[in-house]
C-alpha cells in the first residue's frame, strides 16, 4: 500500500524515533485520504489522524514481541 513506509521493528530497525513513527503515520494518512496536503478546512482532521496513527504505531511497537530479537520493544 504505502511503499515509502519502512519497517520500524527489529531486525529491520535498530532504533526508532518519534520522527520515524510520525513520518510513517503521515505517509499512511496521505495515502488513505488521497491528499498530500489537505485543504484548510480538512487540516485539523488530517493532523488529528496523523497524531492518532503515530500513537497507535508507538503502542504497537512497544507491545510487539519479536522472536530472536531479545526482549519486547
C-alpha positions as a Markdown table, in Angstrom:
| # | Residue | x | y | z |
|---|---|---|---|---|
| 1 | Unk | 0.0 | 0.0 | 0.0 |
| 2 | Unk | 2.5 | 2.6 | 1.2 |
| 3 | Unk | 5.8 | 1.6 | -0.3 |
| 4 | Unk | 7.7 | 4.5 | 1.2 |
| 5 | Unk | 6.8 | 3.4 | 4.8 |
| 6 | Unk | 9.7 | 1.5 | 6.1 |
| 7 | Unk | 9.5 | -1.4 | 8.7 |
| 8 | Unk | 10.1 | 0.0 | 12.2 |
| 9 | Unk | 10.7 | -3.2 | 14.1 |
| 10 | Unk | 13.7 | -5.3 | 14.8 |
| 11 | Unk | 15.7 | -6.6 | 13.0 |
| 12 | Unk | 14.8 | -4.0 | 10.3 |
| 13 | Unk | 15.3 | -1.0 | 12.5 |
| 14 | Unk | 17.7 | -0.8 | 15.4 |
| 15 | Unk | 16.4 | 2.5 | 16.8 |
| 16 | Unk | 13.1 | 4.1 | 16.1 |
| 17 | Unk | 12.5 | 7.8 | 16.8 |
| 18 | Unk | 9.2 | 9.7 | 17.3 |
| 19 | Unk | 10.0 | 11.3 | 14.0 |
| 20 | Unk | 10.2 | 7.9 | 12.3 |
| 21 | Unk | 6.8 | 7.0 | 13.7 |
| 22 | Unk | 5.3 | 10.3 | 12.7 |
| 23 | Unk | 6.7 | 10.1 | 9.2 |
| 24 | Unk | 5.1 | 6.6 | 8.7 |
| 25 | Unk | 1.8 | 7.9 | 10.1 |
| 26 | Unk | 1.9 | 10.9 | 7.8 |
| 27 | Unk | 2.5 | 8.7 | 4.7 |
| 28 | Unk | -0.3 | 6.4 | 5.8 |
| 29 | Unk | -2.8 | 9.3 | 6.3 |
| 30 | Unk | -1.8 | 10.8 | 2.9 |
| 31 | Unk | -2.4 | 7.5 | 1.2 |
| 32 | Unk | -5.7 | 6.8 | 2.8 |
| 33 | Unk | -7.0 | 10.4 | 2.4 |
| 34 | Unk | -5.7 | 10.9 | -1.1 |
| 35 | Unk | -4.3 | 14.3 | -0.1 |
| 36 | Unk | -0.6 | 15.1 | 0.1 |
| 37 | Unk | -1.5 | 18.5 | 1.7 |
| 38 | Unk | -5.1 | 18.9 | 2.8 |
| 39 | Unk | -7.2 | 22.0 | 2.2 |
| 40 | Unk | -7.5 | 24.4 | 5.2 |
| 41 | Unk | -11.0 | 23.0 | 6.0 |
| 42 | Unk | -9.6 | 19.5 | 6.3 |
| 43 | Unk | -6.3 | 20.4 | 8.1 |
| 44 | Unk | -7.5 | 19.7 | 11.7 |
| 45 | Unk | -8.9 | 16.3 | 10.7 |
| 46 | Unk | -5.7 | 15.4 | 8.8 |
| 47 | Unk | -3.5 | 16.4 | 11.7 |
| 48 | Unk | -5.6 | 14.6 | 14.3 |
| 49 | Unk | -5.4 | 11.4 | 12.1 |
| 50 | Unk | -1.6 | 11.7 | 11.9 |
| 51 | Unk | -1.4 | 12.0 | 15.7 |
| 52 | Unk | -3.7 | 9.1 | 16.3 |
| 53 | Unk | -1.8 | 6.8 | 13.9 |
| 54 | Unk | 1.5 | 7.9 | 15.4 |
| 55 | Unk | 0.1 | 6.9 | 18.9 |
| 56 | Unk | -1.1 | 3.6 | 17.6 |
| 57 | Unk | 2.3 | 2.9 | 16.0 |
| 58 | Unk | 4.1 | 3.7 | 19.2 |
| 59 | Unk | 1.7 | 1.4 | 21.1 |
| 60 | Unk | 2.2 | -1.4 | 18.6 |
| 61 | Unk | 6.0 | -1.2 | 18.6 |
| 62 | Unk | 6.0 | -1.1 | 22.4 |
| 63 | Unk | 4.0 | -4.3 | 22.8 |
| 64 | Unk | 5.3 | -6.4 | 19.9 |
| 65 | Unk | 7.4 | -9.4 | 20.8 |
| 66 | Unk | 9.9 | -10.3 | 18.1 |
| 67 | Unk | 11.3 | -13.8 | 18.4 |
| 68 | Unk | 15.1 | -13.8 | 18.2 |
| 69 | Unk | 15.4 | -10.1 | 18.8 |
| 70 | Unk | 15.6 | -10.2 | 22.6 |
| 71 | Unk | 13.0 | -8.6 | 24.9 |
| 72 | Unk | 9.9 | -6.9 | 23.7 |
| 73 | Unk | 10.3 | -3.3 | 22.5 |
